[in-house]
Amino acid sequence: MRTFTLRVSLLLLLTTGTAFALDEPGQDLPFLGRYPGSIIDSYKTAHYDEVIISLGILGQKGFTKSETVEGQVTYIRYKVPEDRSPLEFIRNYQQALQRAGFHVLWQCTDHGCRTPDADVAATLWRGAPTRYTGGAEIFNFENGRMLSAEHRATDGVRTIVFINDNTLFGHSQDASVYAVQTKPMQNGMISGDTGPLTRESMAGALIQQGRFAMHLPFDFKQATLRPDAQPTLTALSQLMEQHPSLRIRLEGHTDQVGSAIYNRKLSLSRALAVKSALIAHGIVEQRIEVTGLGATRPIAGNDTDAGRAQNRRVEVVDLSPGNIARLRPTNTAITPTTTQVPTMNSTPITE
């Protein structure tokens, strides 16, 4: 999982010095290694999806108790050495998880994993490249074990792992590992009817309103701009190049998640990151002021994900009204400040 990070003081791998096959389709989780001698047989990760985490035995219509968790998902299927039992395998993983700060949510053994009328398969993640249709996971109730464990970071981010270990056909042992880290859905990939922010639409907004908002993709709880922020930053730098007398103030804003001090610091850091990007594009530093306002000026409610996403923004304020020519091409649409349809794949400013 490319950006799967676990905020614990000790990231304890299950084993060290394991030889990895060069042709494996993926890699181990960054906070959890593999059982010695295991080989990755199948692998897939998704930046944002939902996965079913088992918290109870399997019944005829799925798990009797489960939780659907949304976030960054990784699936790994290992081929386990034939001389190792599911008990030994799952016990070692349980110990490694607990030492890394996880606590076990639920586990089961053999027939204790199902009701008498249970099916032998269930779909946990439709994106998982299992051997069965629709990402269905096969369960062996003769010699198999399951375990779900969770870690909660101080900022509320959850990391949940589900492991299903099976001895199939009397000798071949497969172990499937599902991991999901909760995170805000990436928004802002689909623009409103007015289209994405362009140099022309930015100019129009400054002329009409004196400001506009940018929902830029930052790394989670960081002030690091992602590469897909560049089109917006390039458009703004081009606007400032076109109008060399234009001076702006960058105002960083957050939602209300977190303390006031934390939010002000984060909002300022992100405004400074935008300033640095503009300077890298050749804009003179003296033309750009920055401030961090934290969560003090919301433009939407903070009780929903959509509202919080609108509040996470960097606004551009015109400090030199009248310096932008008021003549625009007649076919140029003006983008309102922040209206965008939530979707996946590009995280606007996220706490």
Summary of the structure (lengths in Angstrom):
residues: 351
radius of gyration: 24.9
end to end distance: 20.1
largest distance: 79.4
contacts: 1126
relative contact order: 0.14
helix: 23%
strand: 31%
